[in-house]
């Protein structure tokens, strides 16, 4: 199954679990062996492979042990600011988002025509 944005969270977790199980089996490792070498409990491996949730730390341990940690670089690449943003920052690191001007708008409000506000 291809992982796409239309899938539910549960379906994505189930697919990831199945893929991790297949990779583990492809390396001829038991759940107990992977758990021991990754430094996690066997129940963590069972839970992940069934499509359950996992802590980020445990996921990193499993990916490291399965030689997949480098894949995170492609998954979440290092952000690079645009040249204009780089000039604005001048060596500083951006710490927060500016948000929308005039407060938060509901998505439905964006599609309505703009008004001055003094019409009845």
FIKOLZA-1660 file (N, C-alpha, C; in steps of 0.1 Angstrom, whole numbers, plus 5000, padded with zeros to 4 digits):
% residues 120
   i   px   py   pz ch aa at
   1 5008 4988 5000  A  X  N
   1 5000 5000 5000  A  X CA
   1 5009 5012 5000  A  X  C
   2 5005 5022 4992  A  X  N
   2 5012 5035 4992  A  X CA
   2 5007 5044 5003  A  X  C
   3 5016 5050 5010  A  X  N
   3 5012 5059 5021  A  X CA
   3 5009 5073 5015  A  X  C
   4 4997 5077 5016  A  X  N
   4 4992 5089 5010  A  X CA
   4 4984 5097 5021  A  X  C
   5 4983 5110 5018  A  X  N
   5 4976 5119 5028  A  X CA
   5 4961 5115 5030  A  X  C
   6 4955 5108 5021  A  X  N
   6 4941 5104 5023  A  X CA
   6 4939 5093 5033  A  X  C
   7 4950 5086 5036  A  X  N
   7 4948 5075 5046  A  X CA
   7 4946 5080 5060  A  X  C
   8 4939 5072 5068  A  X  N
   8 4938 5076 5082  A  X CA
   8 4951 5074 5089  A  X  C
   9 4952 5080 5101  A  X  N
   9 4964 5078 5109  A  X CA
   9 4966 5063 5112  A  X  C
  10 4955 5056 5115  A  X  N
  10 4956 5042 5119  A  X CA
  10 4961 5034 5107  A  X  C
  11 4957 5037 5095  A  X  N
  11 4961 5030 5083  A  X CA
  11 4976 5032 5081  A  X  C
  12 4981 5045 5083  A  X  N
  12 4995 5048 5081  A  X CA
  12 5003 5040 5091  A  X  C
  13 4999 5040 5104  A  X  N
  13 5006 5033 5114  A  X CA
  13 5007 5018 5111  A  X  C
  14 4996 5013 5107  A  X  N
  14 4995 4999 5103  A  X CA
  14 5005 4995 5092  A  X  C
  15 5005 5004 5081  A  X  N
  15 5014 5002 5070  A  X CA
  15 5029 5003 5075  A  X  C
  16 5032 5013 5083  A  X  N
  16 5046 5014 5088  A  X CA
  16 5050 5002 5096  A  X  C
  17 5040 4997 5104  A  X  N
  17 5043 4985 5112  A  X CA
  17 5046 4973 5104  A  X  C
  18 5038 4971 5093  A  X  N
  18 5040 4960 5084  A  X CA
  18 5053 4961 5077  A  X  C
  19 5057 4973 5073  A  X  N
  19 5070 4975 5066  A  X CA
  19 5082 4973 5075  A  X  C
  20 5081 4977 5088  A  X  N
  20 5091 4975 5097  A  X CA
  20 5093 4960 5100  A  X  C
  21 5081 4953 5101  A  X  N
  21 5082 4939 5103  A  X CA
  21 5088 4931 5092  A  X  C
  22 5085 4936 5080  A  X  N
  22 5091 4929 5068  A  X CA
  22 5106 4932 5067  A  X  C
  23 5110 4944 5071  A  X  N
  23 5125 4947 5071  A  X CA
  23 5132 4939 5081  A  X  C
  24 5126 4937 5093  A  X  N
  24 5132 4929 5104  A  X CA
  24 5133 4915 5099  A  X  C
  25 5122 4909 5093  A  X  N
  25 5123 4895 5088  A  X CA
  25 5132 4894 5077  A  X  C
  26 5134 4904 5069  A  X  N
  26 5143 4903 5058  A  X CA
  26 5158 4903 5063  A  X  C
  27 5160 4908 5075  A  X  N
  27 5173 4907 5081  A  X CA
  27 5174 4895 5090  A  X  C
  28 5164 4886 5090  A  X  N
  28 5164 4874 5097  A  X CA
  28 5165 4876 5112  A  X  C
  29 5158 4886 5117  A  X  N
  29 5159 4890 5131  A  X CA
  29 5145 4886 5138  A  X  C
  30 5146 4881 5150  A  X  N
  30 5134 4879 5158  A  X CA
  30 5130 4893 5164  A  X  C
  31 5118 4894 5169  A  X  N
  31 5114 4906 5176  A  X CA
  31 5123 4907 5189  A  X  C
  32 5126 4896 5195  A  X  N
  32 5134 4897 5207  A  X CA
  32 5148 4902 5204  A  X  C
  33 5154 4897 5193  A  X  N
  33 5167 4902 5189  A  X CA
  33 5167 4916 5186  A  X  C
  34 5157 4921 5179  A  X  N
  34 5157 4935 5175  A  X CA
  34 5155 4944 5188  A  X  C
  35 5146 4939 5196  A  X  N
  35 5143 4947 5209  A  X CA
  35 5156 4948 5217  A  X  C
  36 5163 4937 5218  A  X  N
  36 5176 4937 5227  A  X CA
  36 5186 4946 5220  A  X  C
  37 5188 4945 5207  A  X  N
  37 5199 4953 5201  A  X CA
  37 5195 4968 5200  A  X  C
  38 5182 4971 5200  A  X  N
  38 5177 4985 5200  A  X CA
  38 5176 4991 5214  A  X  C
  39 5176 4982 5224  A  X  N
  39 5175 4987 5238  A  X CA
  39 5160 4990 5241  A  X  C
  40 5151 4983 5236  A  X  N
  40 5137 4985 5239  A  X CA
  40 5131 4972 5243  A  X  C
  41 5119 4973 5249  A  X  N
  41 5112 4960 5253  A  X CA
  41 5106 4954 5240  A  X  C
  42 5104 4940 5241  A  X  N
  42 5098 4933 5230  A  X CA
  42 5084 4938 5227  A  X  C
  43 5077 4942 5238  A  X  N
  43 5063 4947 5236  A  X CA
  43 5063 4960 5227  A  X  C
  44 5074 4968 5227  A  X  N
  44 5075 4979 5218  A  X CA
  44 5075 4975 5204  A  X  C
  45 5083 4964 5201  A  X  N
  45 5083 4959 5187  A  X CA
  45 5070 4953 5183  A  X  C
  46 5064 4946 5192  A  X  N
  46 5050 4940 5189  A  X CA
  46 5040 4951 5187  A  X  C
  47 5040 4961 5195  A  X  N
  47 5031 4972 5193  A  X CA
  47 5033 4980 5180  A  X  C
  48 5045 4983 5177  A  X  N
  48 5048 4990 5164  A  X CA
  48 5044 4982 5152  A  X  C
  49 5047 4969 5152  A  X  N
  49 5044 4961 5141  A  X CA
  49 5029 4958 5139  A  X  C
  50 5021 4960 5150  A  X  N
  50 5007 4959 5149  A  X CA
  50 5000 4972 5145  A  X  C
  51 5008 4983 5144  A  X  N
  51 5003 4995 5140  A  X CA
  51 5000 5004 5151  A  X  C
  52 5005 5001 5163  A  X  N
  52 5003 5010 5175  A  X CA
  52 5012 5022 5175  A  X  C
  53 5010 5031 5184  A  X  N
  53 5019 5043 5184  A  X CA
  53 5032 5039 5191  A  X  C
  54 5042 5048 5189  A  X  N
  54 5055 5046 5195  A  X CA
  54 5061 5059 5198  A  X  C
  55 5069 5060 5208  A  X  N
  55 5075 5073 5211  A  X CA
  55 5086 5076 5201  A  X  C
  56 5089 5088 5199  A  X  N
  56 5099 5092 5189  A  X CA
  56 5113 5086 5193  A  X  C
  57 5116 5085 5206  A  X  N
  57 5129 5080 5210  A  X CA
  57 5130 5065 5206  A  X  C
  58 5119 5057 5208  A  X  N
  58 5119 5043 5205  A  X CA
  58 5119 5041 5190  A  X  C
  59 5112 5050 5182  A  X  N
  59 5113 5049 5168  A  X CA
  59 5127 5051 5163  A  X  C
  60 5134 5061 5168  A  X  N
  60 5148 5064 5164  A  X CA
  60 5157 5052 5167  A  X  C
  61 5155 5046 5179  A  X  N
  61 5163 5034 5182  A  X CA
  61 5160 5023 5172  A  X  C
  62 5148 5020 5169  A  X  N
  62 5145 5010 5159  A  X CA
  62 5150 5013 5145  A  X  C
  63 5149 5025 5141  A  X  N
  63 5154 5029 5128  A  X CA
  63 5169 5028 5127  A  X  C
  64 5176 5032 5138  A  X  N
  64 5190 5031 5139  A  X CA
  64 5195 5016 5138  A  X  C
  65 5188 5007 5145  A  X  N
  65 5191 4993 5145  A  X CA
  65 5189 4987 5131  A  X  C
  66 5179 4992 5124  A  X  N
  66 5176 4986 5111  A  X CA
  66 5183 4993 5100  A  X  C
  67 5193 5002 5103  A  X  N
  67 5201 5010 5094  A  X CA
  67 5192 5018 5085  A  X  C
  68 5181 5024 5091  A  X  N
  68 5172 5033 5084  A  X CA
  68 5172 5048 5089  A  X  C
  69 5181 5050 5098  A  X  N
  69 5181 5064 5104  A  X CA
  69 5184 5075 5094  A  X  C
  70 5193 5072 5084  A  X  N
  70 5196 5081 5074  A  X CA
  70 5184 5086 5066  A  X  C
  71 5173 5077 5065  A  X  N
  71 5161 5080 5058  A  X CA
  71 5154 5092 5064  A  X  C
  72 5156 5095 5077  A  X  N
  72 5150 5107 5083  A  X CA
  72 5155 5120 5076  A  X  C
  73 5167 5120 5071  A  X  N
  73 5172 5132 5064  A  X CA
  73 5163 5135 5052  A  X  C
  74 5159 5125 5045  A  X  N
  74 5150 5127 5033  A  X CA
  74 5136 5131 5038  A  X  C
  75 5132 5124 5049  A  X  N
  75 5118 5127 5054  A  X CA
  75 5116 5141 5059  A  X  C
  76 5126 5145 5067  A  X  N
  76 5125 5159 5072  A  X CA
  76 5138 5166 5069  A  X  C
  77 5139 5172 5058  A  X  N
  77 5152 5178 5054  A  X CA
  77 5155 5191 5062  A  X  C
  78 5167 5194 5062  A  X  N
  78 5172 5207 5069  A  X CA
  78 5165 5218 5062  A  X  C
  79 5158 5227 5069  A  X  N
  79 5152 5238 5063  A  X CA
  79 5162 5248 5058  A  X  C
  80 5160 5254 5046  A  X  N
  80 5169 5264 5041  A  X CA
  80 5161 5276 5038  A  X  C
  81 5165 5288 5043  A  X  N
  81 5157 5300 5041  A  X CA
  81 5160 5305 5027  A  X  C
  82 5150 5312 5022  A  X  N
  82 5151 5318 5009  A  X CA
  82 5162 5329 5010  A  X  C
  83 5168 5333 4999  A  X  N
  83 5178 5344 4999  A  X CA
  83 5173 5357 5006  A  X  C
  84 5161 5360 5003  A  X  N
  84 5155 5373 5009  A  X CA
  84 5154 5371 5024  A  X  C
  85 5149 5359 5029  A  X  N
  85 5148 5357 5043  A  X CA
  85 5161 5356 5050  A  X  C
  86 5171 5351 5043  A  X  N
  86 5185 5350 5048  A  X CA
  86 5190 5364 5050  A  X  C
  87 5187 5374 5041  A  X  N
  87 5192 5387 5043  A  X CA
  87 5185 5394 5055  A  X  C
  88 5172 5391 5056  A  X  N
  88 5164 5397 5068  A  X CA
  88 5169 5391 5081  A  X  C
  89 5173 5378 5081  A  X  N
  89 5177 5372 5094  A  X CA
  89 5191 5377 5098  A  X  C
  90 5200 5379 5088  A  X  N
  90 5214 5383 5090  A  X CA
  90 5221 5375 5101  A  X  C
  91 5220 5361 5099  A  X  N
  91 5227 5353 5108  A  X CA
  91 5219 5348 5120  A  X  C
  92 5208 5354 5123  A  X  N
  92 5199 5350 5134  A  X CA
  92 5190 5338 5130  A  X  C
  93 5186 5330 5140  A  X  N
  93 5178 5319 5137  A  X CA
  93 5163 5323 5140  A  X  C
  94 5154 5320 5131  A  X  N
  94 5140 5324 5133  A  X CA
  94 5135 5315 5144  A  X  C
  95 5127 5322 5154  A  X  N
  95 5123 5315 5165  A  X CA
  95 5108 5313 5166  A  X  C
  96 5100 5321 5159  A  X  N
  96 5086 5319 5159  A  X CA
  96 5080 5324 5146  A  X  C
  97 5067 5320 5143  A  X  N
  97 5060 5324 5131  A  X CA
  97 5053 5337 5133  A  X  C
  98 5051 5345 5123  A  X  N
  98 5044 5358 5124  A  X CA
  98 5029 5356 5125  A  X  C
  99 5024 5345 5119  A  X  N
  99 5010 5343 5118  A  X CA
  99 5004 5352 5108  A  X  C
 100 4990 5352 5107  A  X  N
 100 4984 5361 5097  A  X CA
 100 4982 5375 5103  A  X  C
 101 4982 5385 5095  A  X  N
 101 4980 5398 5100  A  X CA
 101 4965 5400 5103  A  X  C
 102 4962 5407 5114  A  X  N
 102 4948 5410 5117  A  X CA
 102 4942 5398 5125  A  X  C
 103 4949 5389 5130  A  X  N
 103 4944 5378 5138  A  X CA
 103 4941 5366 5130  A  X  C
 104 4937 5356 5136  A  X  N
 104 4935 5343 5130  A  X CA
 104 4921 5343 5122  A  X  C
 105 4921 5338 5110  A  X  N
 105 4909 5338 5103  A  X CA
 105 4905 5323 5102  A  X  C
 106 4892 5321 5102  A  X  N
 106 4887 5308 5099  A  X CA
 106 4888 5305 5084  A  X  C
 107 4891 5293 5080  A  X  N
 107 4893 5290 5065  A  X CA
 107 4881 5295 5057  A  X  C
 108 4869 5294 5062  A  X  N
 108 4858 5298 5054  A  X CA
 108 4858 5313 5052  A  X  C
 109 4864 5321 5061  A  X  N
 109 4864 5336 5060  A  X CA
 109 4873 5340 5049  A  X  C
 110 4882 5332 5045  A  X  N
 110 4892 5336 5034  A  X CA
 110 4885 5337 5021  A  X  C
 111 4874 5329 5019  A  X  N
 111 4867 5329 5006  A  X CA
 111 4856 5339 5005  A  X  C
 112 4853 5346 5015  A  X  N
 112 4843 5357 5014  A  X CA
 112 4849 5370 5010  A  X  C
 113 4842 5378 5002  A  X  N
 113 4847 5391 4998  A  X CA
 113 4850 5400 5010  A  X  C
 114 4860 5408 5008  A  X  N
 114 4864 5417 5019  A  X CA
 114 4855 5429 5020  A  X  C
 115 4851 5433 5032  A  X  N
 115 4843 5445 5034  A  X CA
 115 4849 5454 5044  A  X  C
 116 4845 5467 5043  A  X  N
 116 4850 5477 5053  A  X CA
 116 4845 5474 5067  A  X  C
 117 4834 5469 5069  A  X  N
 117 4829 5466 5082  A  X CA
 117 4818 5476 5087  A  X  C
 118 4816 5487 5079  A  X  N
 118 4806 5496 5083  A  X CA
 118 4793 5495 5075  A  X  C
 119 4792 5485 5067  A  X  N
 119 4780 5482 5059  A  X CA
 119 4770 5475 5068  A  X  C
 120 4757 5478 5066  A  X  N
 120 4747 5472 5073  A  X CA
 120 4741 5460 5066  A  X  C
% end
